[in-house]
């Protein structure tokens, strides 16, 4: 959502003075004064301003940093406001009674204002492979990151240049150590330092690069693209629970379709959902991909309209094709469709947990949505009324519509349920009566030959 005027920074030549820190370059920062950028306190979260001013008044350095600064410079409305400070977490807690310290890998202070949380991070510094209580690296990957430093050090250990811009509450300037403003103008996503090193430190940065590039319409620099191609398998070493959180950010922020296309372009999707990628690649029909894209587009639409979205439905859409193919295999072995679907769902959910730890409350709902699909084809007797009263009916119906729109299921069946749920009692009775004999016409599958007169009707 555009918040105010588009990004417009004077094209002046700001002085850059370069020094070294370890193996990276440290620059005297470029300071963009208030008169030369478009960030206004009127558009900053009031609770974030309270945190910034209290830290400043207590004698600490305090800055807005990261995505909120980047988005405001682009004229977008930030979702979160993050604060970086010279105060250590315990010192932040002393200033705010409504503060909780969280995290072991990355110690943070969360300052609570009702349901609003302002995240406060202490300036970090780089560290080496030595094992100590504050910073731990193993094989180049950061395991614990609580080595504190200065704002200069903090800027150079961040992931991307456009995420290393600081808004100074002291004089309302923007502070840029990494030429992030230039990359912001050019629409480039560039790592700070050597991409191979930065992605090894934290492989999730590859997903972040794709997510932000999709969200902002930026391009990823060639060196980072090459590093992603080389290191994408490192995602297999990331804890599955952490990947779940990152997937929610990628697919539930209103840019799911663009993010999905980027993930497949860089072959990162197969690292997250290997069974799904395999099932999509082997299909000659187009409906599996159509269903997935329609489901993601529907998610984007709901998010951008401010409507709720459940992760369960999202994962039901993503994992469906792998589940459907596995169901067909079980059916070929002689299992009835409901049993085959149940076995397949258990397989796919279990295998997926090795890569992404989807909480059980979401996988259970996704499996209910799948298992209701065969039942929606049965229109005999009073079954439609019982289905209509099922607590998961709406989600199952929405999933059926997606399948019909993609060509996998009968459009007539989806239309029947669309009309049935909005009829009054008399209308529903009429529809059920009308479908008792020709109900099979609404089902996909091989057309049966008519039975001789007097033959017994098939049992339901």
C-alpha positions as CSV (number, residue, x, y, z in Angstrom):
1,X,0.0,0.0,0.0
2,X,1.4,3.4,-0.9
3,X,1.6,5.7,2.1
4,X,2.7,8.9,0.6
5,X,4.9,10.3,-2.3
6,X,7.1,7.9,-4.2
7,X,10.7,7.6,-3.4
8,X,12.5,10.7,-4.4
9,X,16.0,11.5,-3.1
10,X,18.2,14.2,-4.5
11,X,20.8,12.7,-6.9
12,X,23.6,14.6,-5.1
13,X,27.1,13.2,-4.8
14,X,27.4,12.5,-1.0
15,X,31.0,12.0,0.2
16,X,32.0,8.5,1.1
17,X,35.1,7.9,3.2
18,X,36.3,4.3,3.3
19,X,38.1,2.5,6.1
20,X,38.5,-1.2,6.9
21,X,37.0,-3.4,9.6
22,X,38.2,-7.0,9.6
23,X,37.7,-8.2,6.1
24,X,34.9,-5.8,5.2
25,X,34.8,-2.1,4.2
26,X,33.6,0.4,6.7
27,X,32.6,3.8,5.4
28,X,32.0,7.0,7.2
29,X,28.3,7.2,6.7
30,X,26.4,9.2,4.2
31,X,24.0,11.4,6.1
32,X,20.8,12.3,4.3
33,X,19.3,15.3,6.1
34,X,15.5,15.6,6.7
35,X,15.2,18.1,3.8
36,X,16.4,15.5,1.3
37,X,14.2,12.4,2.2
38,X,10.5,11.8,2.6
39,X,10.3,10.1,6.0
40,X,8.0,12.0,8.3
41,X,7.3,11.2,12.0
42,X,3.6,11.5,11.1
43,X,3.9,8.2,9.4
44,X,5.9,6.4,12.1
45,X,4.1,4.2,14.6
46,X,3.5,6.3,17.8
47,X,4.7,3.4,20.1
48,X,7.9,3.2,18.1
49,X,8.4,6.9,18.6
50,X,7.9,6.4,22.4
51,X,10.6,3.8,22.4
52,X,13.0,5.9,20.3
53,X,12.6,9.0,22.5
54,X,12.9,7.1,25.8
55,X,16.1,5.5,24.7
56,X,17.5,8.8,23.4
57,X,16.5,10.6,26.6
58,X,18.3,7.9,28.6
59,X,21.5,8.6,26.8
60,X,21.5,5.7,24.3
61,X,21.7,5.9,20.5
62,X,18.3,4.9,18.9
63,X,17.4,4.4,15.3
64,X,14.6,2.9,13.2
65,X,16.3,0.4,10.9
66,X,15.6,-2.2,8.2
67,X,12.4,-2.7,6.3
68,X,10.4,0.1,7.9
69,X,13.0,2.7,6.8
70,X,13.3,1.1,3.3
71,X,9.5,0.9,2.9
72,X,8.9,4.5,4.0
73,X,11.5,5.8,1.6
74,X,9.6,3.9,-1.2
75,X,6.3,5.5,-0.1
76,X,5.0,2.2,1.3
77,X,3.3,1.6,4.6
78,X,5.6,-0.5,6.9
79,X,4.1,-3.5,8.6
80,X,6.6,-3.5,11.5
81,X,8.8,-0.8,13.1
82,X,12.1,-2.2,14.4
83,X,14.5,-0.2,16.6
84,X,18.3,-0.6,16.8
85,X,20.1,0.8,19.8
86,X,23.4,1.0,21.7
87,X,21.5,-0.2,24.8
88,X,21.9,-3.9,25.8
89,X,18.8,-6.0,26.2
90,X,18.9,-5.8,30.0
91,X,19.2,-2.0,29.8
92,X,16.2,-1.8,27.5
93,X,14.2,-3.9,30.0
94,X,15.2,-1.5,32.8
95,X,13.7,1.4,30.8
96,X,10.4,-0.4,29.9
97,X,8.2,-2.3,32.4
98,X,6.3,-3.6,29.5
99,X,9.4,-5.3,28.0
100,X,10.2,-9.0,27.6
101,X,13.5,-10.4,26.5
102,X,13.3,-13.2,24.0
103,X,15.5,-15.5,21.9
104,X,18.7,-17.4,22.4
105,X,20.2,-17.4,18.9
106,X,19.5,-13.6,18.6
107,X,18.7,-11.9,21.9
108,X,15.9,-9.2,21.5
109,X,13.8,-6.9,23.6
110,X,10.1,-6.8,22.8
111,X,8.3,-3.8,24.2
112,X,4.6,-4.4,24.4
113,X,1.9,-1.8,23.9
114,X,-1.2,-4.0,24.1
115,X,-1.2,-6.1,20.9
116,X,1.4,-3.8,19.4
117,X,5.0,-5.0,19.8
118,X,8.1,-2.9,19.1
119,X,11.2,-5.0,18.5
120,X,14.4,-3.6,19.9
121,X,17.8,-5.0,18.9
122,X,21.2,-4.1,20.3
123,X,23.8,-3.1,17.7
124,X,25.6,-6.3,16.7
125,X,29.2,-6.9,15.7
126,X,30.8,-9.6,13.5
127,X,32.4,-12.6,15.1
128,X,34.6,-15.5,14.1
129,X,34.3,-19.3,14.5
130,X,35.3,-19.3,18.1
131,X,32.7,-20.9,20.5
132,X,31.7,-18.6,23.3
133,X,28.5,-17.7,25.2
134,X,27.7,-14.8,23.0
135,X,28.6,-15.7,19.4
136,X,28.8,-19.1,17.8
137,X,29.6,-20.1,14.3
138,X,29.8,-23.6,12.8
139,X,31.1,-24.2,9.3
140,X,30.5,-20.6,8.5
141,X,26.9,-20.6,9.7
142,X,25.8,-18.3,12.5
143,X,24.4,-20.4,15.4
144,X,24.2,-17.7,18.0
145,X,24.5,-14.0,17.3
146,X,24.8,-11.9,20.5
147,X,28.1,-10.1,20.0
148,X,27.4,-6.4,20.6
149,X,29.1,-3.6,18.8
150,X,28.7,-0.1,17.3
151,X,26.2,1.2,14.7
152,X,29.0,1.0,12.1
153,X,29.6,-2.7,12.9
154,X,25.8,-3.3,13.0
155,X,25.3,-1.9,9.5
156,X,28.0,-4.1,7.9
157,X,26.8,-7.3,9.4
158,X,23.3,-6.9,8.1
159,X,22.1,-8.9,5.0
160,X,21.3,-6.4,2.2
161,X,22.2,-2.8,1.6
162,X,18.6,-1.6,1.3
163,X,17.9,-3.1,4.7
164,X,20.8,-1.3,6.4
165,X,19.4,2.2,6.4
166,X,18.9,3.9,9.8
167,X,16.5,6.7,10.7
168,X,18.1,8.8,13.4
169,X,15.6,10.2,15.9
170,X,18.2,12.7,17.1
171,X,18.1,14.8,14.0
172,X,15.6,13.0,11.7
173,X,18.3,12.1,9.2
174,X,18.8,8.8,7.3
175,X,22.2,7.2,7.9
176,X,23.7,5.0,5.1
177,X,26.9,3.1,5.5
178,X,26.5,0.6,2.6
179,X,25.3,2.7,-0.3
180,X,21.8,1.3,0.3
181,X,20.2,4.6,-1.0
182,X,21.8,4.1,-4.4
183,X,20.6,0.5,-4.6
184,X,17.1,1.6,-3.5
185,X,17.0,4.1,-6.4
186,X,18.2,1.5,-8.9
187,X,15.9,-1.2,-7.6
188,X,18.7,-3.6,-6.8
189,X,18.9,-6.2,-4.0
190,X,22.6,-6.5,-3.1
191,X,24.2,-8.4,-0.3
192,X,26.5,-6.5,2.1
193,X,29.9,-8.1,1.5
194,X,30.5,-11.4,-0.4
195,X,27.3,-13.2,-1.2
196,X,28.7,-16.7,-0.7
197,X,29.9,-15.7,2.8
198,X,26.6,-14.0,3.8
199,X,24.4,-16.9,2.6
200,X,26.6,-19.4,4.3
201,X,26.3,-17.4,7.5
202,X,22.5,-17.7,7.3
203,X,21.0,-19.6,4.3
204,X,17.5,-18.1,5.1
205,X,18.9,-14.9,3.6
206,X,18.4,-16.6,0.2
207,X,14.7,-16.8,0.9
208,X,14.7,-13.2,2.2
209,X,16.3,-12.0,-1.0
210,X,13.6,-13.7,-3.1
211,X,10.8,-12.4,-0.8
212,X,11.9,-8.8,-0.8
213,X,12.7,-8.8,-4.5
214,X,9.2,-10.1,-5.2
215,X,7.5,-7.7,-2.8
216,X,9.4,-4.6,-4.1
217,X,9.8,-5.6,-7.8
218,X,13.6,-5.3,-7.4
219,X,16.1,-7.4,-9.2
220,X,18.7,-9.5,-7.4
221,X,22.3,-8.7,-8.2
222,X,24.1,-11.3,-10.5
223,X,26.7,-12.2,-7.8
224,X,23.9,-13.0,-5.3
225,X,22.0,-15.0,-8.0
226,X,25.1,-17.1,-8.6
227,X,25.6,-17.7,-4.9
228,X,22.0,-18.8,-4.6
229,X,22.5,-21.4,-7.4
230,X,25.6,-22.7,-5.6
231,X,24.3,-22.7,-2.0
232,X,20.6,-23.4,-2.1
233,X,21.1,-26.9,-0.7
234,X,22.2,-25.3,2.6
235,X,18.5,-24.7,3.3
236,X,18.3,-28.4,4.2
237,X,20.4,-27.5,7.3
238,X,18.1,-24.8,8.5
239,X,15.7,-26.0,11.4
240,X,12.3,-26.9,9.9
241,X,10.5,-24.7,12.4
242,X,12.4,-21.6,11.3
243,X,11.6,-22.4,7.6
244,X,7.9,-22.6,8.6
245,X,8.0,-19.0,9.9
246,X,9.8,-17.8,6.8
247,X,7.3,-19.5,4.5
248,X,4.4,-17.7,6.3
249,X,6.2,-14.4,5.6
250,X,6.7,-15.3,1.9
251,X,3.2,-16.5,1.2
252,X,1.0,-14.5,3.5
253,X,2.1,-11.0,2.9
254,X,0.2,-10.2,-0.3
255,X,2.9,-11.3,-2.8
256,X,2.5,-15.0,-2.8
257,X,2.3,-15.5,-6.6
258,X,5.4,-13.3,-7.3
259,X,7.3,-15.0,-4.5
260,X,6.4,-18.5,-5.8
261,X,7.5,-17.6,-9.3
262,X,10.9,-16.4,-7.9
263,X,11.3,-19.4,-5.7
264,X,10.9,-21.7,-8.7
265,X,13.1,-19.6,-10.9
266,X,16.0,-19.9,-8.4
267,X,15.1,-23.6,-7.7
268,X,14.5,-22.8,-4.0
269,X,10.9,-24.1,-4.0
270,X,12.2,-27.7,-4.5
271,X,14.4,-27.2,-1.4
272,X,11.3,-26.4,0.7
273,X,8.7,-28.7,-1.0
274,X,10.6,-31.5,-2.8
275,X,7.5,-33.8,-3.1
276,X,5.4,-30.9,-4.6
277,X,8.2,-29.9,-7.0
278,X,8.5,-33.5,-8.2
279,X,4.8,-33.9,-8.7
280,X,4.5,-30.6,-10.6
281,X,7.4,-31.5,-12.9
282,X,6.0,-34.9,-13.9
283,X,2.6,-33.6,-14.9
284,X,1.8,-33.0,-18.5
285,X,-1.6,-31.5,-17.7
286,X,-1.7,-27.9,-16.7
287,X,-4.3,-28.1,-13.9
288,X,-1.9,-28.8,-11.0
289,X,0.0,-25.6,-11.6
290,X,-3.2,-23.7,-12.3
291,X,-4.7,-24.8,-9.0
292,X,-1.6,-23.8,-7.1
293,X,-1.4,-20.4,-8.8
294,X,-5.1,-19.7,-8.3
295,X,-4.8,-20.7,-4.6
296,X,-1.9,-18.3,-4.1
297,X,-3.6,-15.5,-6.1
298,X,-6.7,-16.0,-3.9
299,X,-4.5,-15.7,-0.8
300,X,-3.0,-12.4,-2.1
301,X,-6.4,-11.1,-2.8
302,X,-7.7,-11.8,0.7
303,X,-4.5,-10.4,2.3
304,X,-4.7,-7.2,0.3
305,X,-8.4,-6.8,1.1
306,X,-7.6,-7.1,4.8
307,X,-9.4,-10.4,5.1
308,X,-8.2,-13.3,7.3
309,X,-6.1,-16.2,5.8
310,X,-5.5,-19.4,7.5
311,X,-2.1,-21.2,6.9
312,X,-4.0,-24.5,6.9
313,X,-5.7,-23.6,3.6
314,X,-2.4,-22.3,2.1
315,X,-0.6,-25.6,2.9
316,X,-3.7,-27.6,1.7
317,X,-3.2,-25.8,-1.7
318,X,0.6,-26.2,-1.8
319,X,0.7,-29.9,-0.8
320,X,-2.4,-31.1,-2.7
321,X,-0.8,-32.2,-6.0
322,X,1.7,-34.4,-4.2
323,X,-1.1,-35.8,-2.1
324,X,-3.3,-36.4,-5.1
325,X,-0.7,-38.4,-7.0
326,X,0.1,-40.5,-3.9
327,X,-3.7,-41.1,-3.5
328,X,-3.8,-42.5,-7.1
329,X,-1.0,-44.9,-6.3
330,X,-2.8,-46.3,-3.3
331,X,-6.0,-46.6,-5.3
332,X,-4.0,-48.6,-7.9
333,X,-3.1,-50.9,-5.1
334,X,-6.7,-51.6,-4.4
335,X,-7.6,-49.0,-1.7
336,X,-10.9,-47.2,-1.9
337,X,-10.6,-43.5,-2.6
338,X,-11.3,-42.2,1.0
339,X,-8.8,-44.7,2.5
340,X,-6.2,-44.0,-0.2
341,X,-6.5,-40.3,0.4
342,X,-6.1,-40.7,4.1
343,X,-3.0,-42.8,3.7
344,X,-1.5,-40.4,1.1
345,X,-2.2,-37.4,3.3
346,X,-0.4,-39.0,6.3
347,X,2.6,-39.8,4.0
348,X,3.0,-36.4,2.5
349,X,2.5,-34.5,5.8
350,X,5.1,-36.7,7.5
351,X,7.6,-36.4,4.7
352,X,7.1,-32.6,4.5
353,X,8.0,-32.3,8.2
354,X,11.6,-33.2,7.4
355,X,11.9,-29.9,5.5
356,X,9.3,-27.6,7.0
357,X,7.7,-28.1,10.4
358,X,4.1,-27.3,9.8
359,X,2.3,-27.3,13.2
360,X,-0.2,-30.1,13.7
361,X,-3.2,-27.7,14.1
362,X,-2.6,-26.6,10.5
363,X,-1.9,-30.1,9.0
364,X,-5.0,-31.5,10.6
365,X,-7.2,-28.9,9.1
366,X,-5.5,-29.3,5.7
367,X,-6.2,-33.1,5.8
368,X,-9.8,-32.5,6.7
369,X,-10.1,-30.2,3.6
370,X,-8.7,-32.9,1.4
371,X,-10.7,-35.8,2.9
372,X,-13.9,-33.9,2.4
373,X,-13.4,-33.6,-1.4
374,X,-14.7,-37.2,-2.2
375,X,-17.6,-36.6,0.2
376,X,-18.6,-33.5,-1.7
377,X,-19.3,-35.7,-4.8
378,X,-21.9,-37.7,-2.9
379,X,-25.2,-36.0,-3.3
380,X,-27.5,-39.0,-2.4
381,X,-30.0,-38.8,0.4
382,X,-29.5,-36.3,3.2
383,X,-25.8,-36.2,2.8
384,X,-25.6,-32.6,1.3
385,X,-27.4,-31.2,4.4
386,X,-25.0,-33.0,6.7
387,X,-22.0,-31.7,4.7
388,X,-23.4,-28.2,4.9
389,X,-23.4,-28.4,8.7
390,X,-19.8,-29.6,8.9
391,X,-17.5,-27.0,10.6
392,X,-15.0,-27.3,7.7
393,X,-17.5,-27.1,4.9
394,X,-16.6,-23.6,3.8
395,X,-12.9,-24.3,3.5
396,X,-13.6,-27.6,1.7
397,X,-16.1,-25.9,-0.7
398,X,-13.5,-23.1,-1.5
399,X,-11.0,-25.9,-2.2
400,X,-13.5,-27.6,-4.5
401,X,-14.0,-24.4,-6.4
402,X,-10.3,-24.0,-6.9
403,X,-10.1,-27.6,-8.3
404,X,-13.0,-26.9,-10.6
405,X,-11.6,-23.7,-11.9
406,X,-8.3,-25.4,-12.6
407,X,-10.0,-28.2,-14.6
408,X,-9.4,-31.0,-12.1
409,X,-13.0,-31.3,-10.9
410,X,-16.4,-30.8,-12.5
411,X,-17.5,-27.2,-12.7
412,X,-21.1,-28.4,-12.5
413,X,-20.4,-30.0,-9.1
414,X,-18.9,-26.8,-7.8
415,X,-21.8,-24.8,-9.2
416,X,-24.3,-27.2,-7.5
417,X,-22.7,-26.6,-4.1
418,X,-22.6,-22.8,-4.8
419,X,-26.3,-22.7,-5.4
420,X,-27.2,-25.2,-2.7
421,X,-25.7,-23.4,0.3
422,X,-27.6,-20.2,-0.5
423,X,-31.0,-21.8,-1.1
424,X,-33.8,-21.7,1.6
425,X,-35.0,-25.0,3.0
426,X,-37.5,-25.6,0.2
427,X,-35.0,-24.8,-2.4
428,X,-32.5,-27.3,-0.9
429,X,-35.1,-30.0,-0.8
430,X,-35.9,-29.4,-4.4
431,X,-32.2,-29.6,-5.4
432,X,-31.7,-32.8,-3.5
433,X,-34.7,-34.4,-5.0
434,X,-33.6,-33.4,-8.5
435,X,-30.1,-35.0,-8.0
436,X,-31.1,-38.3,-6.6
437,X,-31.1,-40.0,-10.0
438,X,-28.8,-37.9,-12.1
439,X,-26.2,-37.2,-9.3
440,X,-23.6,-39.2,-11.1
441,X,-23.7,-36.7,-14.0
442,X,-22.0,-34.2,-11.6
443,X,-19.1,-36.5,-10.9
444,X,-16.0,-36.7,-13.0
445,X,-14.9,-40.1,-14.2
446,X,-15.7,-42.7,-16.8
447,X,-19.3,-42.7,-18.1
448,X,-21.0,-45.9,-17.1
449,X,-23.1,-47.9,-19.7
450,X,-26.9,-47.9,-18.8
451,X,-28.0,-51.0,-17.0
452,X,-30.8,-53.2,-18.4
453,X,-34.3,-52.4,-17.2
454,X,-35.0,-53.9,-13.8
455,X,-31.4,-54.1,-12.7
456,X,-30.7,-53.2,-9.1
457,X,-29.4,-49.7,-8.3
458,X,-25.9,-49.6,-7.0
459,X,-25.5,-49.3,-3.3
460,X,-24.2,-46.0,-1.9
